[in-house]
Amino acid sequence: MINKNKIDIRFKIKKAIIICISTLLLISLITCLFFFISGHSKRKAAQNAIKIALNKTPITKIDEVYHLSRDITSDSVSGRDKHNHRYYFVYIPSKKKAYYYSAKEGMNKAKISSLFEYLHPNQHTYKINFGWYKDLPVWEISYKKNNGNYGYAIYSFKTGKEIFFVDNI
């Protein structure tokens, strides 16, 4: 004969496990929803920049999408036309202005990366973004130092000149 206390304990344990699992699933769902909603405006801005670039420029294939937020927020794309020539497109949502550049007009991502490594040896490039800063098309390099701190360098797209540099953030 099964003891009623054993059945009650088993039931309580199962109930506690179900409550814990349900709570964890609910927390996971809320967390995912939060991150989805918080990133929605950035994704929408990027999709808007892509749409404008594809409709208003010769770009037919998007290679990369960038987001830069320094003195002004810009969404940019790099892409290619039907002849496989590379172009850069910058859209500034707050001003509803866009700028379009042939890669031949300035420095590409690889050249800027090499220049940064030459000027700042022993820094580990974290991310490179194309965008807009102080009324100029620019490349921004985010990097991580050996001590774990971060830094940023901004270079002119057209000349490769370092415009801004901040270290040990």
Secondary structure as UniProt FT lines:
FT   HELIX           4..56
FT   STRAND          61..69
FT   STRAND          73..80
FT   TURN            82..83
FT   STRAND          86..92
FT   TURN            93..96
FT   STRAND          97..102
FT   HELIX           103..105
FT   HELIX           109..119
FT   TURN            121..122
FT   STRAND          124..133
FT   TURN            134..135
FT   STRAND          136..144
FT   TURN            146..147
FT   STRAND          150..156
FT   TURN            157..159
FT   STRAND          162..166
//
